[in-house]
Amino acid sequence: MKKLFGKRIKELRIRNKLTQEALAEILGIGERNLSKIECGVNFVSAETLSKLASALNVQYKDLFDFEHLTDKDDKKDKLLSALNNDDLDVDLMYRLYIALKK
């Protein structure tokens, strides 16, 4: 989870056109500490979490929205499992696949 959280913070920082140095200054932490957070080595305190949401202009829940950052193989496994268990409409999935393939 720390690695996914770090990737998400980096993604949001870049989206907000902030350097690590600038965001670290806003948060009141060292740039090296922010780097360790983004690399998934360190995690944040509740206070820093609050400052992150404010600095990155997102709600708290958005900081933990990293489903899109999951591993490609994990996504394949989830889709195949859902198809094999009839959890997805196969016809609809096929039409989506064809439409996106074009």
PDB file as gemmi writes it, atoms N, CA and C in Angstrom:
CRYST1    1.000    1.000    1.000  90.00  90.00  90.00 P 1                      
ATOM      1  N   MET A   1       0.825  -1.191   0.000  1.00  0.00           N  
ATOM      2  CA  MET A   1       0.000   0.000   0.000  1.00  0.00           C  
ATOM      3  C   MET A   1       0.872   1.259   0.000  1.00  0.00           C  
ATOM      4  N   LYS A   2       1.988   1.216   0.706  1.00  0.00           N  
ATOM      5  CA  LYS A   2       2.868   2.394   0.744  1.00  0.00           C  
ATOM      6  C   LYS A   2       3.366   2.746  -0.651  1.00  0.00           C  
ATOM      7  N   LYS A   3       3.677   1.720  -1.450  1.00  0.00           N  
ATOM      8  CA  LYS A   3       4.170   1.986  -2.808  1.00  0.00           C  
ATOM      9  C   LYS A   3       3.086   2.607  -3.684  1.00  0.00           C  
ATOM     10  N   LEU A   4       1.870   2.059  -3.606  1.00  0.00           N  
ATOM     11  CA  LEU A   4       0.767   2.625  -4.390  1.00  0.00           C  
ATOM     12  C   LEU A   4       0.437   4.040  -3.928  1.00  0.00           C  
ATOM     13  N   PHE A   5       0.449   4.268  -2.619  1.00  0.00           N  
ATOM     14  CA  PHE A   5       0.192   5.603  -2.084  1.00  0.00           C  
ATOM     15  C   PHE A   5       1.250   6.574  -2.599  1.00  0.00           C  
ATOM     16  N   GLY A   6       2.501   6.145  -2.570  1.00  0.00           N  
ATOM     17  CA  GLY A   6       3.588   7.000  -3.065  1.00  0.00           C  
ATOM     18  C   GLY A   6       3.434   7.347  -4.527  1.00  0.00           C  
ATOM     19  N   LYS A   7       3.068   6.347  -5.342  1.00  0.00           N  
ATOM     20  CA  LYS A   7       2.844   6.606  -6.771  1.00  0.00           C  
ATOM     21  C   LYS A   7       1.716   7.606  -6.965  1.00  0.00           C  
ATOM     22  N   ARG A   8       0.670   7.473  -6.155  1.00  0.00           N  
ATOM     23  CA  ARG A   8      -0.484   8.374  -6.268  1.00  0.00           C  
ATOM     24  C   ARG A   8      -0.091   9.799  -5.894  1.00  0.00           C  
ATOM     25  N   ILE A   9       0.695   9.948  -4.832  1.00  0.00           N  
ATOM     26  CA  ILE A   9       1.134  11.283  -4.427  1.00  0.00           C  
ATOM     27  C   ILE A   9       1.967  11.911  -5.533  1.00  0.00           C  
ATOM     28  N   LYS A  10       2.869  11.147  -6.099  1.00  0.00           N  
ATOM     29  CA  LYS A  10       3.698  11.660  -7.193  1.00  0.00           C  
ATOM     30  C   LYS A  10       2.831  12.067  -8.378  1.00  0.00           C  
ATOM     31  N   GLU A  11       1.857  11.231  -8.721  1.00  0.00           N  
ATOM     32  CA  GLU A  11       0.948  11.528  -9.828  1.00  0.00           C  
ATOM     33  C   GLU A  11       0.207  12.847  -9.580  1.00  0.00           C  
ATOM     34  N   LEU A  12      -0.314  13.016  -8.376  1.00  0.00           N  
ATOM     35  CA  LEU A  12      -1.050  14.243  -8.047  1.00  0.00           C  
ATOM     36  C   LEU A  12      -0.125  15.453  -7.982  1.00  0.00           C  
ATOM     37  N   ARG A  13       1.084  15.251  -7.494  1.00  0.00           N  
ATOM     38  CA  ARG A  13       2.051  16.361  -7.430  1.00  0.00           C  
ATOM     39  C   ARG A  13       2.372  16.857  -8.834  1.00  0.00           C  
ATOM     40  N   ILE A  14       2.621  15.922  -9.743  1.00  0.00           N  
ATOM     41  CA  ILE A  14       2.936  16.295 -11.130  1.00  0.00           C  
ATOM     42  C   ILE A  14       1.732  16.949 -11.792  1.00  0.00           C  
ATOM     43  N   ARG A  15       0.547  16.416 -11.533  1.00  0.00           N  
ATOM     44  CA  ARG A  15      -0.678  17.004 -12.090  1.00  0.00           C  
ATOM     45  C   ARG A  15      -0.839  18.462 -11.647  1.00  0.00           C  
ATOM     46  N   ASN A  16      -0.409  18.747 -10.421  1.00  0.00           N  
ATOM     47  CA  ASN A  16      -0.504  20.104  -9.886  1.00  0.00           C  
ATOM     48  C   ASN A  16       0.720  20.956 -10.213  1.00  0.00           C  
ATOM     49  N   LYS A  17       1.595  20.402 -11.071  1.00  0.00           N  
ATOM     50  CA  LYS A  17       2.798  21.114 -11.528  1.00  0.00           C  
ATOM     51  C   LYS A  17       3.679  21.581 -10.359  1.00  0.00           C  
ATOM     52  N   LEU A  18       3.840  20.686  -9.390  1.00  0.00           N  
ATOM     53  CA  LEU A  18       4.683  20.972  -8.235  1.00  0.00           C  
ATOM     54  C   LEU A  18       5.936  20.107  -8.282  1.00  0.00           C  
ATOM     55  N   THR A  19       7.055  20.684  -7.925  1.00  0.00           N  
ATOM     56  CA  THR A  19       8.274  19.902  -7.776  1.00  0.00           C  
ATOM     57  C   THR A  19       8.247  19.256  -6.403  1.00  0.00           C  
ATOM     58  N   GLN A  20       9.108  18.287  -6.201  1.00  0.00           N  
ATOM     59  CA  GLN A  20       9.216  17.691  -4.872  1.00  0.00           C  
ATOM     60  C   GLN A  20       9.609  18.760  -3.857  1.00  0.00           C  
ATOM     61  N   GLU A  21      10.508  19.618  -4.258  1.00  0.00           N  
ATOM     62  CA  GLU A  21      10.967  20.687  -3.362  1.00  0.00           C  
ATOM     63  C   GLU A  21       9.808  21.597  -2.949  1.00  0.00           C  
ATOM     64  N   ALA A  22       8.988  21.992  -3.917  1.00  0.00           N  
ATOM     65  CA  ALA A  22       7.869  22.893  -3.625  1.00  0.00           C  
ATOM     66  C   ALA A  22       6.835  22.228  -2.721  1.00  0.00           C  
ATOM     67  N   LEU A  23       6.482  20.966  -3.027  1.00  0.00           N  
ATOM     68  CA  LEU A  23       5.495  20.280  -2.208  1.00  0.00           C  
ATOM     69  C   LEU A  23       6.029  20.024  -0.804  1.00  0.00           C  
ATOM     70  N   ALA A  24       7.275  19.638  -0.705  1.00  0.00           N  
ATOM     71  CA  ALA A  24       7.882  19.399   0.608  1.00  0.00           C  
ATOM     72  C   ALA A  24       7.840  20.666   1.456  1.00  0.00           C  
ATOM     73  N   GLU A  25       8.090  21.793   0.829  1.00  0.00           N  
ATOM     74  CA  GLU A  25       8.051  23.073   1.555  1.00  0.00           C  
ATOM     75  C   GLU A  25       6.633  23.362   2.052  1.00  0.00           C  
ATOM     76  N   ILE A  26       5.643  23.139   1.211  1.00  0.00           N  
ATOM     77  CA  ILE A  26       4.246  23.354   1.607  1.00  0.00           C  
ATOM     78  C   ILE A  26       3.880  22.452   2.789  1.00  0.00           C  
ATOM     79  N   LEU A  27       4.369  21.212   2.740  1.00  0.00           N  
ATOM     80  CA  LEU A  27       4.047  20.242   3.778  1.00  0.00           C  
ATOM     81  C   LEU A  27       4.851  20.440   5.056  1.00  0.00           C  
ATOM     82  N   GLY A  28       5.928  21.185   4.934  1.00  0.00           N  
ATOM     83  CA  GLY A  28       6.787  21.399   6.101  1.00  0.00           C  
ATOM     84  C   GLY A  28       7.646  20.184   6.417  1.00  0.00           C  
ATOM     85  N   ILE A  29       8.014  19.443   5.363  1.00  0.00           N  
ATOM     86  CA  ILE A  29       8.885  18.284   5.541  1.00  0.00           C  
ATOM     87  C   ILE A  29      10.073  18.431   4.602  1.00  0.00           C  
ATOM     88  N   GLY A  30      11.083  17.611   4.816  1.00  0.00           N  
ATOM     89  CA  GLY A  30      12.243  17.647   3.941  1.00  0.00           C  
ATOM     90  C   GLY A  30      11.951  17.021   2.594  1.00  0.00           C  
ATOM     91  N   GLU A  31      12.653  17.501   1.585  1.00  0.00           N  
ATOM     92  CA  GLU A  31      12.479  16.973   0.232  1.00  0.00           C  
ATOM     93  C   GLU A  31      12.828  15.481   0.195  1.00  0.00           C  
ATOM     94  N   ARG A  32      13.843  15.098   0.951  1.00  0.00           N  
ATOM     95  CA  ARG A  32      14.243  13.681   0.996  1.00  0.00           C  
ATOM     96  C   ARG A  32      13.125  12.826   1.605  1.00  0.00           C  
ATOM     97  N   ASN A  33      12.443  13.351   2.610  1.00  0.00           N  
ATOM     98  CA  ASN A  33      11.334  12.627   3.225  1.00  0.00           C  
ATOM     99  C   ASN A  33      10.195  12.445   2.216  1.00  0.00           C  
ATOM    100  N   LEU A  34       9.900  13.488   1.455  1.00  0.00           N  
ATOM    101  CA  LEU A  34       8.864  13.383   0.426  1.00  0.00           C  
ATOM    102  C   LEU A  34       9.258  12.348  -0.617  1.00  0.00           C  
ATOM    103  N   SER A  35      10.523  12.338  -0.989  1.00  0.00           N  
ATOM    104  CA  SER A  35      11.007  11.349  -1.955  1.00  0.00           C  
ATOM    105  C   SER A  35      10.789   9.934  -1.423  1.00  0.00           C  
ATOM    106  N   LYS A  36      11.052   9.724  -0.151  1.00  0.00           N  
ATOM    107  CA  LYS A  36      10.853   8.400   0.455  1.00  0.00           C  
ATOM    108  C   LYS A  36       9.374   8.029   0.504  1.00  0.00           C  
ATOM    109  N   ILE A  37       8.517   9.022   0.678  1.00  0.00           N  
ATOM    110  CA  ILE A  37       7.062   8.772   0.645  1.00  0.00           C  
ATOM    111  C   ILE A  37       6.661   8.340  -0.762  1.00  0.00           C  
ATOM    112  N   GLU A  38       7.135   9.082  -1.766  1.00  0.00           N  
ATOM    113  CA  GLU A  38       6.787   8.776  -3.152  1.00  0.00           C  
ATOM    114  C   GLU A  38       7.358   7.433  -3.614  1.00  0.00           C  
ATOM    115  N   CYS A  39       8.454   7.017  -3.027  1.00  0.00           N  
ATOM    116  CA  CYS A  39       9.054   5.718  -3.373  1.00  0.00           C  
ATOM    117  C   CYS A  39       8.431   4.570  -2.597  1.00  0.00           C  
ATOM    118  N   GLY A  40       7.562   4.891  -1.646  1.00  0.00           N  
ATOM    119  CA  GLY A  40       6.899   3.851  -0.874  1.00  0.00           C  
ATOM    120  C   GLY A  40       7.711   3.332   0.294  1.00  0.00           C  
ATOM    121  N   VAL A  41       8.745   4.052   0.680  1.00  0.00           N  
ATOM    122  CA  VAL A  41       9.576   3.646   1.813  1.00  0.00           C  
ATOM    123  C   VAL A  41       8.961   4.138   3.120  1.00  0.00           C  
ATOM    124  N   ASN A  42       8.531   5.393   3.140  1.00  0.00           N  
ATOM    125  CA  ASN A  42       7.914   5.996   4.327  1.00  0.00           C  
ATOM    126  C   ASN A  42       6.427   6.227   4.089  1.00  0.00           C  
ATOM    127  N   PHE A  43       5.693   6.361   5.176  1.00  0.00           N  
ATOM    128  CA  PHE A  43       4.288   6.732   5.102  1.00  0.00           C  
ATOM    129  C   PHE A  43       4.122   8.069   5.819  1.00  0.00           C  
ATOM    130  N   VAL A  44       2.958   8.653   5.750  1.00  0.00           N  
ATOM    131  CA  VAL A  44       2.728   9.988   6.294  1.00  0.00           C  
ATOM    132  C   VAL A  44       1.972   9.941   7.620  1.00  0.00           C  
ATOM    133  N   SER A  45       2.131  11.003   8.370  1.00  0.00           N  
ATOM    134  CA  SER A  45       1.344  11.160   9.597  1.00  0.00           C  
ATOM    135  C   SER A  45      -0.031  11.704   9.223  1.00  0.00           C  
ATOM    136  N   ALA A  46      -0.932  11.692  10.168  1.00  0.00           N  
ATOM    137  CA  ALA A  46      -2.276  12.236   9.921  1.00  0.00           C  
ATOM    138  C   ALA A  46      -2.186  13.722   9.569  1.00  0.00           C  
ATOM    139  N   GLU A  47      -1.299  14.426  10.220  1.00  0.00           N  
ATOM    140  CA  GLU A  47      -1.131  15.862   9.956  1.00  0.00           C  
ATOM    141  C   GLU A  47      -0.644  16.085   8.523  1.00  0.00           C  
ATOM    142  N   THR A  48       0.337  15.302   8.101  1.00  0.00           N  
ATOM    143  CA  THR A  48       0.858  15.440   6.738  1.00  0.00           C  
ATOM    144  C   THR A  48      -0.184  15.020   5.716  1.00  0.00           C  
ATOM    145  N   LEU A  49      -0.977  14.029   6.049  1.00  0.00           N  
ATOM    146  CA  LEU A  49      -2.058  13.585   5.164  1.00  0.00           C  
ATOM    147  C   LEU A  49      -3.029  14.739   4.908  1.00  0.00           C  
ATOM    148  N   SER A  50      -3.371  15.448   5.959  1.00  0.00           N  
ATOM    149  CA  SER A  50      -4.269  16.594   5.839  1.00  0.00           C  
ATOM    150  C   SER A  50      -3.648  17.682   4.965  1.00  0.00           C  
ATOM    151  N   LYS A  51      -2.371  17.948   5.179  1.00  0.00           N  
ATOM    152  CA  LYS A  51      -1.676  18.964   4.378  1.00  0.00           C  
ATOM    153  C   LYS A  51      -1.567  18.542   2.914  1.00  0.00           C  
ATOM    154  N   LEU A  52      -1.361  17.240   2.677  1.00  0.00           N  
ATOM    155  CA  LEU A  52      -1.280  16.734   1.306  1.00  0.00           C  
ATOM    156  C   LEU A  52      -2.586  16.966   0.552  1.00  0.00           C  
ATOM    157  N   ALA A  53      -3.689  16.618   1.184  1.00  0.00           N  
ATOM    158  CA  ALA A  53      -4.993  16.801   0.534  1.00  0.00           C  
ATOM    159  C   ALA A  53      -5.209  18.268   0.180  1.00  0.00           C  
ATOM    160  N   SER A  54      -4.860  19.135   1.086  1.00  0.00           N  
ATOM    161  CA  SER A  54      -5.021  20.567   0.845  1.00  0.00           C  
ATOM    162  C   SER A  54      -4.079  21.058  -0.262  1.00  0.00           C  
ATOM    163  N   ALA A  55      -2.821  20.682  -0.181  1.00  0.00           N  
ATOM    164  CA  ALA A  55      -1.826  21.146  -1.154  1.00  0.00           C  
ATOM    165  C   ALA A  55      -2.100  20.625  -2.559  1.00  0.00           C  
ATOM    166  N   LEU A  56      -2.659  19.417  -2.646  1.00  0.00           N  
ATOM    167  CA  LEU A  56      -2.914  18.800  -3.948  1.00  0.00           C  
ATOM    168  C   LEU A  56      -4.340  19.017  -4.436  1.00  0.00           C  
ATOM    169  N   ASN A  57      -5.108  19.796  -3.655  1.00  0.00           N  
ATOM    170  CA  ASN A  57      -6.485  20.155  -4.026  1.00  0.00           C  
ATOM    171  C   ASN A  57      -7.376  18.943  -4.268  1.00  0.00           C  
ATOM    172  N   VAL A  58      -7.306  17.978  -3.347  1.00  0.00           N  
ATOM    173  CA  VAL A  58      -8.130  16.779  -3.448  1.00  0.00           C  
ATOM    174  C   VAL A  58      -8.747  16.464  -2.091  1.00  0.00           C  
ATOM    175  N   GLN A  59      -9.744  15.594  -2.120  1.00  0.00           N  
ATOM    176  CA  GLN A  59     -10.313  15.101  -0.874  1.00  0.00           C  
ATOM    177  C   GLN A  59      -9.430  13.955  -0.379  1.00  0.00           C  
ATOM    178  N   TYR A  60      -9.565  13.637   0.898  1.00  0.00           N  
ATOM    179  CA  TYR A  60      -8.752  12.569   1.477  1.00  0.00           C  
ATOM    180  C   TYR A  60      -8.868  11.273   0.688  1.00  0.00           C  
ATOM    181  N   LYS A  61     -10.089  10.918   0.324  1.00  0.00           N  
ATOM    182  CA  LYS A  61     -10.302   9.652  -0.377  1.00  0.00           C  
ATOM    183  C   LYS A  61      -9.554   9.608  -1.709  1.00  0.00           C  
ATOM    184  N   ASP A  62      -9.359  10.764  -2.330  1.00  0.00           N  
ATOM    185  CA  ASP A  62      -8.665  10.814  -3.607  1.00  0.00           C  
ATOM    186  C   ASP A  62      -7.184  10.461  -3.476  1.00  0.00           C  
ATOM    187  N   LEU A  63      -6.628  10.674  -2.296  1.00  0.00           N  
ATOM    188  CA  LEU A  63      -5.230  10.306  -2.067  1.00  0.00           C  
ATOM    189  C   LEU A  63      -5.044   8.793  -2.120  1.00  0.00           C  
ATOM    190  N   PHE A  64      -6.121   8.070  -1.844  1.00  0.00           N  
ATOM    191  CA  PHE A  64      -6.055   6.612  -1.813  1.00  0.00           C  
ATOM    192  C   PHE A  64      -6.724   5.966  -3.021  1.00  0.00           C  
ATOM    193  N   ASP A  65      -6.994   6.760  -4.037  1.00  0.00           N  
ATOM    194  CA  ASP A  65      -7.606   6.254  -5.264  1.00  0.00           C  
ATOM    195  C   ASP A  65      -6.490   5.839  -6.211  1.00  0.00           C  
ATOM    196  N   PHE A  66      -5.991   4.619  -6.026  1.00  0.00           N  
ATOM    197  CA  PHE A  66      -4.892   4.167  -6.870  1.00  0.00           C  
ATOM    198  C   PHE A  66      -5.171   2.846  -7.567  1.00  0.00           C  
ATOM    199  N   GLU A  67      -6.433   2.565  -7.787  1.00  0.00           N  
ATOM    200  CA  GLU A  67      -6.790   1.347  -8.521  1.00  0.00           C  
ATOM    201  C   GLU A  67      -6.147   1.352  -9.912  1.00  0.00           C  
ATOM    202  N   HIS A  68      -6.098   2.509 -10.559  1.00  0.00           N  
ATOM    203  CA  HIS A  68      -5.528   2.602 -11.904  1.00  0.00           C  
ATOM    204  C   HIS A  68      -4.014   2.393 -11.911  1.00  0.00           C  
ATOM    205  N   LEU A  69      -3.391   2.409 -10.738  1.00  0.00           N  
ATOM    206  CA  LEU A  69      -1.951   2.221 -10.658  1.00  0.00           C  
ATOM    207  C   LEU A  69      -1.561   0.765 -10.427  1.00  0.00           C  
ATOM    208  N   THR A  70      -2.545  -0.107 -10.314  1.00  0.00           N  
ATOM    209  CA  THR A  70      -2.236  -1.505 -10.036  1.00  0.00           C  
ATOM    210  C   THR A  70      -1.539  -2.153 -11.228  1.00  0.00           C  
ATOM    211  N   ASP A  71      -0.850  -3.200 -10.948  1.00  0.00           N  
ATOM    212  CA  ASP A  71      -0.063  -3.940 -11.916  1.00  0.00           C  
ATOM    213  C   ASP A  71      -0.931  -4.438 -13.082  1.00  0.00           C  
ATOM    214  N   LYS A  72      -0.381  -4.390 -14.292  1.00  0.00           N  
ATOM    215  CA  LYS A  72      -1.104  -4.816 -15.493  1.00  0.00           C  
ATOM    216  C   LYS A  72      -1.540  -6.281 -15.394  1.00  0.00           C  
ATOM    217  N   ASP A  73      -0.666  -7.136 -14.888  1.00  0.00           N  
ATOM    218  CA  ASP A  73      -1.010  -8.555 -14.758  1.00  0.00           C  
ATOM    219  C   ASP A  73      -2.134  -8.750 -13.754  1.00  0.00           C  
ATOM    220  N   ASP A  74      -2.152  -7.938 -12.702  1.00  0.00           N  
ATOM    221  CA  ASP A  74      -3.217  -8.018 -11.711  1.00  0.00           C  
ATOM    222  C   ASP A  74      -4.559  -7.644 -12.348  1.00  0.00           C  
ATOM    223  N   LYS A  75      -4.539  -6.636 -13.201  1.00  0.00           N  
ATOM    224  CA  LYS A  75      -5.763  -6.229 -13.895  1.00  0.00           C  
ATOM    225  C   LYS A  75      -6.265  -7.351 -14.808  1.00  0.00           C  
ATOM    226  N   LYS A  76      -5.334  -7.977 -15.531  1.00  0.00           N  
ATOM    227  CA  LYS A  76      -5.708  -9.092 -16.411  1.00  0.00           C  
ATOM    228  C   LYS A  76      -6.336 -10.218 -15.606  1.00  0.00           C  
ATOM    229  N   ASP A  77      -5.690 -10.559 -14.488  1.00  0.00           N  
ATOM    230  CA  ASP A  77      -6.204 -11.639 -13.641  1.00  0.00           C  
ATOM    231  C   ASP A  77      -7.607 -11.333 -13.134  1.00  0.00           C  
ATOM    232  N   LYS A  78      -7.846 -10.094 -12.725  1.00  0.00           N  
ATOM    233  CA  LYS A  78      -9.166  -9.719 -12.222  1.00  0.00           C  
ATOM    234  C   LYS A  78     -10.225  -9.809 -13.320  1.00  0.00           C  
ATOM    235  N   LEU A  79      -9.877  -9.333 -14.529  1.00  0.00           N  
ATOM    236  CA  LEU A  79     -10.826  -9.409 -15.642  1.00  0.00           C  
ATOM    237  C   LEU A  79     -11.120 -10.860 -16.032  1.00  0.00           C  
ATOM    238  N   LEU A  80     -10.074 -11.661 -16.141  1.00  0.00           N  
ATOM    239  CA  LEU A  80     -10.272 -13.065 -16.506  1.00  0.00           C  
ATOM    240  C   LEU A  80     -11.090 -13.802 -15.454  1.00  0.00           C  
ATOM    241  N   SER A  81     -10.807 -13.530 -14.208  1.00  0.00           N  
ATOM    242  CA  SER A  81     -11.563 -14.156 -13.128  1.00  0.00           C  
ATOM    243  C   SER A  81     -13.036 -13.754 -13.189  1.00  0.00           C  
ATOM    244  N   ALA A  82     -13.290 -12.476 -13.420  1.00  0.00           N  
ATOM    245  CA  ALA A  82     -14.670 -11.995 -13.505  1.00  0.00           C  
ATOM    246  C   ALA A  82     -15.390 -12.621 -14.701  1.00  0.00           C  
ATOM    247  N   LEU A  83     -14.701 -12.743 -15.834  1.00  0.00           N  
ATOM    248  CA  LEU A  83     -15.300 -13.377 -17.012  1.00  0.00           C  
ATOM    249  C   LEU A  83     -15.575 -14.853 -16.762  1.00  0.00           C  
ATOM    250  N   ASN A  84     -14.618 -15.534 -16.164  1.00  0.00           N  
ATOM    251  CA  ASN A  84     -14.774 -16.974 -15.894  1.00  0.00           C  
ATOM    252  C   ASN A  84     -15.860 -17.257 -14.867  1.00  0.00           C  
ATOM    253  N   ASN A  85     -16.118 -16.332 -13.974  1.00  0.00           N  
ATOM    254  CA  ASN A  85     -17.135 -16.525 -12.935  1.00  0.00           C  
ATOM    255  C   ASN A  85     -18.484 -15.921 -13.322  1.00  0.00           C  
ATOM    256  N   ASP A  86     -18.601 -15.508 -14.588  1.00  0.00           N  
ATOM    257  CA  ASP A  86     -19.826 -14.882 -15.087  1.00  0.00           C  
ATOM    258  C   ASP A  86     -20.221 -13.642 -14.287  1.00  0.00           C  
ATOM    259  N   ASP A  87     -19.212 -12.934 -13.767  1.00  0.00           N  
ATOM    260  CA  ASP A  87     -19.479 -11.688 -13.055  1.00  0.00           C  
ATOM    261  C   ASP A  87     -19.599 -10.499 -14.015  1.00  0.00           C  
ATOM    262  N   LEU A  88     -19.222 -10.715 -15.269  1.00  0.00           N  
ATOM    263  CA  LEU A  88     -19.298  -9.659 -16.279  1.00  0.00           C  
ATOM    264  C   LEU A  88     -20.144 -10.138 -17.452  1.00  0.00           C  
ATOM    265  N   ASP A  89     -20.758  -9.208 -18.112  1.00  0.00           N  
ATOM    266  CA  ASP A  89     -21.529  -9.507 -19.318  1.00  0.00           C  
ATOM    267  C   ASP A  89     -20.526  -9.702 -20.464  1.00  0.00           C  
ATOM    268  N   VAL A  90     -20.349 -10.939 -20.899  1.00  0.00           N  
ATOM    269  CA  VAL A  90     -19.350 -11.273 -21.914  1.00  0.00           C  
ATOM    270  C   VAL A  90     -19.624 -10.532 -23.216  1.00  0.00           C  
ATOM    271  N   ASP A  91     -20.880 -10.466 -23.638  1.00  0.00           N  
ATOM    272  CA  ASP A  91     -21.210  -9.773 -24.889  1.00  0.00           C  
ATOM    273  C   ASP A  91     -20.835  -8.297 -24.808  1.00  0.00           C  
ATOM    274  N   LEU A  92     -21.155  -7.676 -23.696  1.00  0.00           N  
ATOM    275  CA  LEU A  92     -20.821  -6.262 -23.512  1.00  0.00           C  
ATOM    276  C   LEU A  92     -19.311  -6.063 -23.504  1.00  0.00           C  
ATOM    277  N   MET A  93     -18.590  -6.917 -22.784  1.00  0.00           N  
ATOM    278  CA  MET A  93     -17.135  -6.803 -22.729  1.00  0.00           C  
ATOM    279  C   MET A  93     -16.521  -6.976 -24.124  1.00  0.00           C  
ATOM    280  N   TYR A  94     -17.065  -7.898 -24.901  1.00  0.00           N  
ATOM    281  CA  TYR A  94     -16.553  -8.120 -26.251  1.00  0.00           C  
ATOM    282  C   TYR A  94     -16.796  -6.890 -27.125  1.00  0.00           C  
ATOM    283  N   ARG A  95     -17.997  -6.311 -27.027  1.00  0.00           N  
ATOM    284  CA  ARG A  95     -18.296  -5.101 -27.814  1.00  0.00           C  
ATOM    285  C   ARG A  95     -17.376  -3.948 -27.422  1.00  0.00           C  
ATOM    286  N   LEU A  96     -17.103  -3.807 -26.142  1.00  0.00           N  
ATOM    287  CA  LEU A  96     -16.166  -2.771 -25.679  1.00  0.00           C  
ATOM    288  C   LEU A  96     -14.773  -3.012 -26.242  1.00  0.00           C  
ATOM    289  N   TYR A  97     -14.353  -4.266 -26.197  1.00  0.00           N  
ATOM    290  CA  TYR A  97     -13.046  -4.625 -26.709  1.00  0.00           C  
ATOM    291  C   TYR A  97     -12.921  -4.278 -28.208  1.00  0.00           C  
ATOM    292  N   ILE A  98     -13.927  -4.651 -28.990  1.00  0.00           N  
ATOM    293  CA  ILE A  98     -13.915  -4.372 -30.430  1.00  0.00           C  
ATOM    294  C   ILE A  98     -13.925  -2.865 -30.674  1.00  0.00           C  
ATOM    295  N   ALA A  99     -14.735  -2.141 -29.938  1.00  0.00           N  
ATOM    296  CA  ALA A  99     -14.825  -0.689 -30.114  1.00  0.00           C  
ATOM    297  C   ALA A  99     -13.499  -0.009 -29.786  1.00  0.00           C  
ATOM    298  N   LEU A 100     -12.832  -0.460 -28.750  1.00  0.00           N  
ATOM    299  CA  LEU A 100     -11.557   0.134 -28.363  1.00  0.00           C  
ATOM    300  C   LEU A 100     -10.408  -0.291 -29.270  1.00  0.00           C  
ATOM    301  N   LYS A 101     -10.544  -1.441 -29.884  1.00  0.00           N  
ATOM    302  CA  LYS A 101      -9.501  -1.988 -30.737  1.00  0.00           C  
ATOM    303  C   LYS A 101      -9.367  -1.190 -32.033  1.00  0.00           C  
ATOM    304  N   LYS A 102     -10.466  -0.587 -32.470  1.00  0.00           N  
ATOM    305  CA  LYS A 102     -10.487   0.147 -33.757  1.00  0.00           C  
ATOM    306  C   LYS A 102      -9.670   1.391 -33.726  1.00  0.00           C  
TER     307      LYS A 102                                                      
END                                                                             
